[in-house]
Amino acid sequence: MTNTSLVPPPKPGASRIDEDMEMQDQPCPIRDVLDRIGDQWSLLILQALAQRTLRFNQLSREIDDISRQMLSRTLKRLETDGFVRRTLFAEVPPRVEYTLTELGRSFLSPMQALVEWADTHHAQIRQSRRQARDIASDS
């Protein structure tokens, strides 16, 4: 595994988008993928799109505690990484739909396994955290 913890300073004249693209091209595959799906919202968006194609406002209602700005940003990142396809229809008013790509669909099975594992072991993890907190507070 390559150590990518030290990120070189941005090149003169490089934009924030250039920096984001460089970070997305990390040489460590697991870190690269976990950076995307490990955020607070990506799995929820992918799970919502697993059922059907949705418009922005429908997605916003499905994940009611996400801000519109964060939903937009996360959708753009998922689209950039090839998990989601954005389709703009030339209508008045414009209609935009989001759907999973083949890559996004291929992630559903491992994602579901992770969700099931988390559901199964969440109580045990919380108990371990409580025990560690109790030990730390006794010290």
Residue frames as qw, qx, qy, qz and C-alpha x, y, z in Angstrom:
[[0.000, 0.891, 0.454, 0.000, 0.00, 0.00, 0.00],
 [0.417, 0.422, -0.014, 0.805, 1.40, 3.41, -0.93],
 [0.259, -0.548, -0.448, 0.657, 1.58, 6.12, 1.73],
 [0.157, 0.571, 0.406, 0.696, -0.58, 8.97, 0.43],
 [0.353, -0.752, -0.468, 0.301, -0.99, 10.80, 3.70],
 [0.260, -0.551, 0.096, 0.787, 1.31, 13.61, 2.62],
 [0.493, 0.740, 0.440, 0.123, -0.38, 15.59, -0.09],
 [0.486, 0.042, 0.130, 0.863, 1.93, 17.87, -2.05],
 [0.083, 0.555, 0.227, -0.796, 1.10, 21.57, -2.05],
 [0.590, 0.690, 0.410, -0.089, -1.13, 22.75, -4.92],
 [0.571, 0.172, 0.333, 0.731, 0.62, 23.73, -8.10],
 [0.004, -0.395, -0.050, 0.917, 0.73, 27.46, -8.82],
 [0.376, 0.172, -0.358, -0.837, -2.46, 28.41, -10.63],
 [0.227, -0.166, -0.952, -0.121, -4.17, 25.11, -9.83],
 [0.498, -0.361, -0.104, -0.781, -7.86, 25.36, -9.02],
 [0.550, -0.222, 0.633, -0.498, -9.78, 23.59, -6.26],
 [0.903, 0.278, 0.036, -0.325, -11.24, 21.32, -8.96],
 [0.587, 0.559, -0.576, 0.100, -7.71, 20.35, -10.08],
 [0.129, -0.422, 0.769, -0.462, -6.83, 19.49, -6.46],
 [0.762, -0.001, 0.414, -0.497, -10.03, 17.43, -6.07],
 [0.860, 0.417, -0.226, -0.190, -9.26, 15.52, -9.28],
 [0.343, 0.540, -0.725, 0.255, -5.74, 14.73, -8.07],
 [0.398, -0.272, 0.704, -0.522, -7.13, 13.42, -4.79],
 [0.862, 0.179, 0.184, -0.437, -9.59, 11.23, -6.70],
 [0.785, 0.483, -0.387, -0.006, -6.67, 9.61, -8.53],
 [0.472, -0.648, 0.573, -0.170, -5.03, 8.17, -5.43],
 [0.416, 0.396, -0.803, -0.158, -2.86, 5.14, -6.14],
 [0.113, -0.027, 0.924, -0.365, -4.41, 3.13, -3.28],
 [0.310, -0.284, -0.694, -0.584, -7.69, 1.63, -4.59],
 [0.387, -0.537, -0.732, 0.159, -9.33, 0.99, -1.21],
 [0.208, -0.446, -0.268, 0.829, -8.55, 4.47, 0.10],
 [0.079, 0.024, -0.410, -0.908, -9.76, 6.01, -3.14],
 [0.373, -0.387, -0.729, -0.424, -13.09, 4.16, -3.06],
 [0.410, -0.535, -0.640, 0.369, -13.63, 4.59, 0.68],
 [0.133, -0.211, -0.073, 0.966, -13.01, 8.32, 0.34],
 [0.292, -0.142, -0.455, -0.829, -16.06, 8.44, -1.92],
 [0.582, -0.375, -0.634, -0.343, -18.48, 6.02, -0.35],
 [0.518, -0.277, -0.632, 0.505, -17.38, 6.58, 3.22],
 [0.042, -0.206, 0.118, -0.970, -18.78, 10.08, 3.46],
 [0.288, 0.156, 0.641, -0.694, -21.99, 10.84, 5.31],
 [0.572, 0.421, 0.170, -0.683, -24.33, 10.85, 2.31],
 [0.302, 0.389, -0.719, -0.491, -23.10, 8.70, -0.60],
 [0.010, -0.068, -0.997, 0.033, -24.43, 5.37, 0.66],
 [0.304, 0.482, 0.595, -0.567, -27.84, 6.90, 1.40],
 [0.410, 0.570, -0.228, -0.674, -28.01, 8.37, -2.10],
 [0.231, 0.267, -0.880, -0.316, -26.93, 5.10, -3.72],
 [0.126, 0.218, 0.928, -0.275, -29.48, 3.21, -1.64],
 [0.397, 0.553, 0.324, -0.657, -32.26, 5.60, -2.70],
 [0.428, 0.549, -0.439, -0.568, -31.29, 5.28, -6.37],
 [0.110, -0.148, 0.980, 0.077, -31.15, 1.49, -6.09],
 [0.402, 0.415, 0.730, -0.366, -34.95, 1.44, -6.15],
 [0.469, 0.727, 0.478, 0.154, -35.56, 3.72, -9.13],
 [0.369, 0.340, 0.132, 0.855, -34.50, 6.77, -11.12],
 [0.227, -0.775, -0.478, 0.346, -35.15, 9.96, -9.15],
 [0.229, 0.803, 0.078, 0.544, -35.22, 13.68, -9.70],
 [0.281, 0.344, -0.466, 0.765, -33.30, 16.04, -7.43],
 [0.442, -0.375, 0.208, -0.788, -36.31, 17.04, -5.31],
 [0.910, -0.176, -0.276, -0.254, -37.37, 13.40, -4.95],
 [0.710, 0.140, -0.507, 0.468, -33.90, 12.52, -3.69],
 [0.002, 0.395, -0.357, 0.847, -34.02, 15.47, -1.34],
 [0.703, -0.339, 0.029, -0.625, -37.31, 14.18, 0.12],
 [0.911, -0.025, -0.410, 0.016, -35.97, 10.60, 0.38],
 [0.641, -0.065, -0.390, 0.658, -32.99, 11.83, 2.43],
 [0.143, -0.889, -0.360, -0.243, -34.77, 14.55, 4.38],
 [0.487, -0.823, -0.003, 0.293, -31.88, 15.76, 6.55],
 [0.619, 0.002, 0.307, 0.723, -29.42, 16.48, 3.72],
 [0.096, 0.709, 0.035, -0.697, -29.06, 20.08, 2.59],
 [0.703, 0.686, 0.164, -0.095, -29.67, 20.86, -1.07],
 [0.183, 0.855, -0.482, -0.051, -26.07, 22.05, -1.42],
 [0.396, -0.428, 0.812, -0.035, -24.66, 18.83, 0.06],
 [0.768, 0.319, 0.542, -0.121, -26.98, 16.70, -2.07],
 [0.563, 0.817, -0.082, -0.094, -25.84, 18.54, -5.18],
 [0.013, -0.765, 0.644, 0.003, -22.15, 18.24, -4.25],
 [0.564, -0.219, 0.793, -0.078, -22.42, 14.53, -3.42],
 [0.772, 0.502, 0.368, -0.128, -24.34, 13.77, -6.63],
 [0.416, 0.850, -0.314, -0.081, -21.64, 15.54, -8.66],
 [0.203, -0.598, 0.774, -0.034, -18.93, 13.48, -6.98],
 [0.688, 0.067, 0.712, -0.122, -20.84, 10.23, -7.51],
 [0.690, 0.701, 0.125, -0.133, -21.34, 11.20, -11.15],
 [0.171, 0.830, -0.527, -0.059, -17.64, 12.04, -11.55],
 [0.331, -0.402, 0.851, -0.071, -16.70, 8.64, -10.13],
 [0.365, 0.125, -0.780, -0.492, -19.14, 6.86, -12.45],
 [0.085, 0.186, 0.908, -0.366, -21.64, 5.63, -9.85],
 [0.288, 0.658, 0.532, -0.449, -24.49, 7.90, -10.97],
 [0.282, 0.282, 0.537, 0.743, -25.71, 9.17, -14.35],
 [0.128, 0.566, 0.303, -0.756, -27.29, 12.61, -14.58],
 [0.281, 0.391, 0.695, 0.534, -29.70, 13.11, -17.49],
 [0.100, 0.438, 0.155, -0.880, -30.87, 16.60, -18.43],
 [0.347, 0.544, 0.734, 0.212, -34.04, 16.79, -20.51],
 [0.106, 0.021, 0.196, 0.975, -34.46, 19.82, -22.77],
 [0.174, -0.670, -0.696, -0.190, -37.85, 20.84, -21.43],
 [0.039, -0.377, 0.186, -0.906, -39.29, 23.96, -19.86],
 [0.252, -0.849, 0.461, -0.054, -38.75, 23.88, -16.97],
 [0.440, 0.472, -0.764, -0.005, -35.64, 21.68, -17.34],
 [0.912, -0.320, 0.068, -0.247, -35.95, 18.19, -15.90],
 [0.225, 0.585, -0.764, 0.155, -32.93, 16.37, -14.45],
 [0.940, -0.242, -0.050, -0.235, -32.97, 12.72, -13.43],
 [0.077, -0.624, 0.766, -0.133, -30.40, 10.64, -11.58],
 [0.973, 0.000, -0.079, -0.216, -29.94, 6.92, -11.98],
 [0.640, -0.513, 0.540, 0.189, -27.32, 4.34, -11.07],
 [0.458, 0.602, -0.580, -0.301, -24.83, 3.36, -13.78],
 [0.908, 0.059, -0.415, -0.017, -23.69, -0.24, -14.26],
 [0.406, 0.312, -0.600, 0.614, -20.78, 0.57, -11.94],
 [0.366, -0.318, 0.350, -0.802, -23.21, 1.92, -9.35],
 [0.885, -0.105, -0.131, -0.435, -25.42, -1.16, -9.67],
 [0.775, 0.200, -0.558, 0.218, -22.37, -3.43, -9.29],
 [0.123, 0.345, -0.583, 0.726, -21.72, -1.78, -5.92],
 [0.642, -0.383, -0.053, -0.662, -25.19, -2.56, -4.52],
 [0.898, -0.161, -0.409, -0.011, -24.35, -6.11, -3.41],
 [0.573, 0.060, -0.485, 0.658, -21.20, -5.22, -1.43],
 [0.159, -0.370, 0.164, -0.901, -22.97, -2.13, -0.09],
 [0.759, -0.364, -0.220, -0.492, -25.89, -4.25, 1.14],
 [0.823, -0.097, -0.482, 0.285, -23.47, -6.68, 2.78],
 [0.295, 0.218, -0.379, 0.850, -21.84, -3.74, 4.60],
 [0.441, -0.384, 0.002, -0.811, -25.23, -2.39, 5.71],
 [0.865, -0.282, -0.351, -0.221, -26.27, -5.83, 7.00],
 [0.683, 0.034, -0.492, 0.539, -22.95, -6.29, 8.81],
 [0.026, 0.309, -0.274, 0.910, -23.33, -2.86, 10.45],
 [0.651, -0.377, -0.139, -0.644, -26.90, -3.65, 11.51],
 [0.881, -0.171, -0.440, 0.037, -25.83, -6.99, 12.97],
 [0.698, -0.066, -0.374, 0.607, -22.81, -5.68, 14.88],
 [0.006, 0.686, 0.001, 0.728, -23.82, -2.12, 15.78],
 [0.675, -0.689, -0.053, -0.258, -24.89, -2.96, 19.34],
 [0.896, -0.203, -0.058, 0.390, -21.62, -4.81, 19.94],
 [0.480, 0.420, -0.022, 0.770, -19.59, -1.88, 18.61],
 [0.266, -0.746, -0.027, -0.610, -21.51, 0.59, 20.79],
 [0.836, -0.544, -0.074, -0.002, -20.94, -1.65, 23.83],
 [0.797, 0.040, -0.059, 0.600, -17.19, -1.75, 23.10],
 [0.189, 0.605, -0.004, 0.773, -17.12, 2.04, 22.82],
 [0.549, -0.734, -0.055, -0.394, -18.91, 2.38, 26.18],
 [0.899, -0.349, -0.069, 0.255, -16.44, 0.01, 27.81],
 [0.625, 0.263, -0.037, 0.735, -13.47, 1.90, 26.37],
 [0.097, -0.711, -0.032, -0.696, -14.98, 5.20, 27.54],
 [0.742, -0.643, -0.082, -0.170, -15.56, 3.76, 31.04],
 [0.861, -0.137, -0.067, 0.485, -11.96, 2.51, 31.23],
 [0.393, 0.471, 0.006, 0.789, -10.65, 5.89, 30.05],
 [0.317, -0.743, -0.045, -0.587, -12.73, 7.77, 32.61],
 [0.848, -0.518, -0.096, 0.051, -11.50, 5.47, 35.44],
 [0.772, 0.160, -0.113, 0.605, -7.88, 6.26, 34.58]]
